[in-house]
Every structure is written in structure tokens, then in C-alpha cells.
Amino acid sequence: MERGIACGRSVALGRKRCALLSRLSGARADAIWQWGFLEQLVNGLRYMEVGPEENAVEFLDVVKAWAEVEAV
């Protein structure tokens, strides 16, 4: 799958998951979005540090895509 397409889908999928988790938990969707963003960033940076680095790419691509859009 082309990376750009995967990133576009990651935003749409992320928004859907945040909405679902918000409905199920009662937590605000924007707070869930922010938590998810941080989790993706931490995981990507951790893979950069301890490897394998190729695993970091997927996490950091999602972080970049999410950073370019407004939070839910």
C-alpha cells in the first residue's frame, strides 16, 4: 500500500476509533485523539532508539498525518 494512502486512512480510521471510544467510555474524543497521538509518537521514537527502525516509520507516518489535521 502506498504510504500517502495509508496516512490518509490513518486519519479517517483514527477519527472513527476516537468517536467509538468516546461513546463507549464517556471520555472526550479530542482527549482520546491526543492520547493516541502521543502513543504513536512514543512508539515511533522507541523503535528509532532500540529498533528495528523500519517499524518506526509506520508510527511516525501516522504522527505526521495526524499532526497535519485538526484534532477531533
Residue pairs with C-beta under 8 A, 6 or more apart in sequence:
3 61
6 58
6 61
7 61
7 62
7 64
7 65
8 65
10 61
10 62
10 65
10 66
11 65
11 66
11 69
14 33
14 36
14 62
14 66
15 33
15 72
17 32
17 36
18 29
18 30
18 32
18 33
18 36
18 72
19 29
19 72
21 27
21 29
21 32
22 28
22 29
22 32
25 32
29 72
30 71
30 72
32 72
33 66
33 71
33 72
34 71
36 66
37 63
37 66
37 67
37 71
40 59
40 60
40 62
40 63
40 66
41 59
41 60
41 63
43 56
43 59
44 56
44 57
44 58
44 59
44 60
44 62
44 63
45 56
45 60
46 56
47 53
47 55
47 56
47 59
48 56
48 60
